[in-house]
Amino acid sequence: MIALLRCIKSDFYKLRHTSILWIHLFIPLAGALIFLLYYHGRLNNSITDIKTYLEALAIAFPLLIGLISGIVIEQEEQAGNFQVLLATSKSKNTTYLSKLILLLLLGSFSITLAVGTFALGFHVLPYLFYLKAAGLLVLGNIFIYILHVFISLQFGKGASAGIGVAGSLISALMLTGLGDYIWHFVPWAWSVRLCNRMFEKLDYPDFSAEIAFDMQKGLFVMLFAICIAFVACLFWFKRWEGRKSYE
């Protein structure tokens, strides 16, 4: 545990003089303020406006995760073809976990900042609702972070960014009728659909039990997939020795 904390601290210091930390600060703030300014000029504020904002946030994150993961891993590649990542710690898994945890912490910070800023300026629903929405957004992105760290390590920043673009498109597509029956099994749909279902519980209180069951089904599949992906990536990274082009 001490070695892991030291690795996380070291990885954080590496990012201090890069744009990564500023991206996680300014993009969520800018996004929230743009939506707040737009809604401020309207006569009536409604729950639909909150739904639109949270859906936009959920759709944007796969792209941002793809870009950020690629940039962070590329930094290790440029520092010596991953030799620092592979040889710094006695346990290779420690360095992998450090990267993943740091990305998850930064992503969680951005989501909290984006949702919290919007909640302060658009207090139509209780703050608890916003807190639950932020939690679902964080949970829904864990699998995507695991996936993109793997893709960035194995295939590079370009592949991660490309899949990030595709992920955002899939996320938007899953809001249509196409996603009604398959969203539980599509990682890019989890965040946007879980938030969407929260609003459906408000709109259709008579069907809240059915909606809650559907959300539980999605959460179960999501948590199961996260566990499988996490364990699989730990085993993979333990045997990984860099990209083939460097072997």
DATA-V145470 format. One record per backbone hydrogen bond with DSSP energy under -1.0 kcal/mol. NH is the residue of the N-H (numbers start at 1). CO is the residue of the C=O. E is the energy in kcal/mol with one decimal. If there is no record, write none. Layout:
BEGIN
<<NH | CO | E> <NH | CO | E>>
END
This chain:
BEGIN
<<5 | 1 | -2.5> <6 | 2 | -2.2> <7 | 3 | -2.1> <8 | 4 | -2.5> <9 | 5 | -2.4> <10 | 6 | -2.5> <11 | 7 | -2.8> <12 | 8 | -2.3> <13 | 9 | -2.0> <14 | 10 | -1.7> <18 | 15 | -1.7> <23 | 19 | -2.5> <24 | 20 | -1.9> <26 | 22 | -3.3> <27 | 23 | -1.7> <29 | 25 | -1.2> <30 | 26 | -3.2> <31 | 27 | -2.8> <32 | 28 | -2.3> <33 | 29 | -2.5> <34 | 30 | -2.4> <35 | 31 | -2.0> <36 | 32 | -2.4> <37 | 33 | -2.6> <38 | 34 | -2.1> <39 | 35 | -2.7> <40 | 36 | -2.0> <42 | 39 | -1.6> <51 | 47 | -2.3> <52 | 48 | -2.4> <53 | 49 | -2.0> <54 | 50 | -2.6> <55 | 51 | -2.4> <56 | 52 | -2.3> <57 | 53 | -2.3> <58 | 54 | -2.4> <59 | 55 | -2.3> <60 | 56 | -2.0> <61 | 57 | -1.5> <64 | 60 | -1.9> <65 | 61 | -3.2> <66 | 62 | -2.1> <67 | 63 | -2.1> <68 | 64 | -2.9> <69 | 65 | -2.6> <70 | 66 | -1.6> <71 | 67 | -2.1> <72 | 68 | -2.6> <73 | 69 | -2.4> <74 | 70 | -2.1> <75 | 71 | -1.6> <77 | 73 | -1.8> <78 | 74 | -2.6> <79 | 75 | -1.1> <80 | 77 | -1.2> <81 | 77 | -2.8> <82 | 76 | -1.5> <83 | 80 | -1.8> <86 | 82 | -2.3> <87 | 83 | -2.1> <88 | 84 | -1.4> <94 | 91 | -1.0> <96 | 92 | -1.7> <97 | 93 | -3.0> <98 | 94 | -2.1> <99 | 95 | -1.8> <100 | 96 | -2.3> <101 | 97 | -3.1> <102 | 98 | -2.3> <103 | 99 | -2.2> <104 | 100 | -2.4> <105 | 101 | -2.7> <106 | 102 | -2.4> <107 | 103 | -2.6> <108 | 104 | -2.6> <109 | 105 | -2.3> <110 | 106 | -2.2> <111 | 107 | -2.4> <112 | 108 | -2.6> <113 | 109 | -2.5> <114 | 110 | -2.8> <115 | 111 | -2.9> <116 | 112 | -2.7> <117 | 113 | -2.4> <118 | 114 | -1.5> <119 | 115 | -2.5> <120 | 116 | -2.1> <121 | 117 | -1.3> <122 | 118 | -1.2> <124 | 122 | -2.0> <130 | 126 | -1.2> <131 | 127 | -2.3> <132 | 128 | -2.4> <133 | 129 | -2.3> <134 | 130 | -2.6> <135 | 131 | -2.2> <136 | 132 | -2.2> <137 | 133 | -2.2> <138 | 134 | -2.3> <139 | 135 | -2.6> <140 | 136 | -2.6> <141 | 138 | -1.1> <142 | 139 | -1.1> <145 | 141 | -2.2> <146 | 142 | -2.3> <147 | 143 | -2.6> <148 | 144 | -2.4> <149 | 145 | -2.3> <150 | 146 | -1.7> <151 | 147 | -2.6> <152 | 148 | -2.6> <153 | 149 | -2.1> <154 | 150 | -2.7> <155 | 151 | -3.1> <156 | 151 | -1.1> <160 | 156 | -1.7> <161 | 157 | -2.8> <162 | 158 | -2.4> <163 | 159 | -2.4> <164 | 160 | -1.9> <165 | 161 | -2.2> <166 | 162 | -2.2> <167 | 163 | -2.6> <168 | 164 | -2.0> <169 | 165 | -1.9> <170 | 166 | -2.6> <171 | 167 | -2.5> <172 | 168 | -2.1> <173 | 169 | -2.2> <174 | 170 | -2.2> <175 | 172 | -1.2> <176 | 173 | -1.6> <179 | 176 | -1.6> <180 | 177 | -1.3> <183 | 179 | -1.7> <185 | 182 | -1.8> <186 | 183 | -1.4> <189 | 186 | -2.3> <193 | 189 | -2.7> <194 | 190 | -2.3> <195 | 191 | -2.0> <196 | 192 | -1.8> <197 | 193 | -2.4> <198 | 194 | -1.4> <199 | 195 | -1.3> <200 | 196 | -1.6> <201 | 197 | -1.8> <203 | 199 | -2.3> <204 | 200 | -2.7> <207 | 204 | -1.7> <208 | 205 | -1.4> <211 | 207 | -2.4> <212 | 208 | -2.6> <213 | 209 | -2.1> <214 | 210 | -2.1> <215 | 211 | -2.3> <216 | 212 | -2.3> <217 | 213 | -2.1> <218 | 214 | -2.0> <219 | 215 | -2.6> <220 | 216 | -2.4> <221 | 217 | -2.2> <222 | 218 | -2.4> <223 | 219 | -2.7> <224 | 220 | -2.3> <225 | 221 | -2.5> <226 | 222 | -2.4> <227 | 223 | -2.1> <228 | 224 | -2.2> <229 | 225 | -2.8> <230 | 226 | -2.7> <231 | 227 | -2.3> <232 | 228 | -2.5> <233 | 229 | -2.4> <234 | 230 | -1.9> <235 | 231 | -2.1> <236 | 232 | -2.4> <237 | 233 | -2.9> <238 | 234 | -1.7> <246 | 243 | -2.1>>
END
